[in-house]
């Protein structure tokens, strides 16, 4: 991720997951969104003799950024009272 950030890419925090066997992170820059996935053998916590594989897989997929790739928080719409009617002076 450091290499992407050094080149002006920004995190897409809504595209992110992390776990013992891998990670997924979204980044965007200049109208392009990329998803970077890393996978590895996280081991077996219940077996102290298990030796994890040292292979790491990295996959990158990119496409044009669309509105759903960014966080949009709509403005709060407050209910409005109906307009008050002008009082008819002819009515008591």
Helices and strands as residue ranges (DSSP letters): H 2-6, E 10-19, E 22-29, E 32-40, E 56-64, G 67-69
